[in-house]
């Protein structure tokens, strides 16, 4: 297409040659300008003449707003439900920790009034507001959820560690109960201590592998610690004897009894009456011969009783 331009300012006529590309670009530019003009007019109508909005457009805008509000409410409700569930789990964990704390305080020998797990910890102090408002962080659902998750993990970790500590304390308490730390008779004095002495029958020097308690016949004999009865019969030298296995290679013997009150295989607790004092076997009179053996070797029973007295004091 050739376009001829004629003007008084030009000495001669000028011509322009327009190709198909030029025509296409010009058409697209005109279309863009037309669409922009229509949108501008529509915006002006909506912005400055609200009454001119059609009912269909009003309905569409209202439904869009309602759908957005419903979406936000659903998200908020789901977030609150998740936080409430997490809060319930944390409350259960706190109750478990309170129970663990009370048991640990009891196991460690603390007084109940020293640790009260039923009351909130006392807090206080002066109010020092933040001078820089930019340092104050806004609380959001996402930040609260993150804090709850972090606190839940921390509570779980503390709970596991307290359970492990409770197990160790219980094991330690059980081990102490299984050690022969209680005197087998209530009122007595040593008529013969542990160690070398003159044998009462031969007069020769001999090792006395226990202690002798001189008490009247029929005096109750109690288990020095908890364990299992592994021997309850008459021995050629010990007479009527009870032997208790306390575990960890520790065994106690109670000899020269007049009467046995337990049988082999019976589980006894500390302070359980197992026999009565007598003078059976290789004995010169009514007394209790008490031994403590560790891995088959005789130990001085007095040392165990002294450790128990020091621990109790």
Secondary structure, 3 states (H helix, E strand, C coil): CEEEECCCCCCCCEEEECCHHHHHHHHHHHHHHHHHHHHHHHHHHHHHCHHHCCHHHHHHHHHHHHHHHHHHHHHHHHHHHHHHHHHHHHHHHHHHHHHHHHHHHHHCCCCHHHCCCCCCCCCCCCCCCCCCHHHCCCCCHHHHHHHHHHHHHHHHHHHHHHHHHHHHHHHHHHHHHCCCCCCCCCCCCEEECCEEEECCCCCCEEEECCEEECCCCCCEEECCCCEEEEEEEEECCCEEEEEEECCCCEEEEEEEEEEECCCCCCEECCCCEEEEEECCCCCCCCEEEEEEEECCEEECHHHHHHHHHHHHC
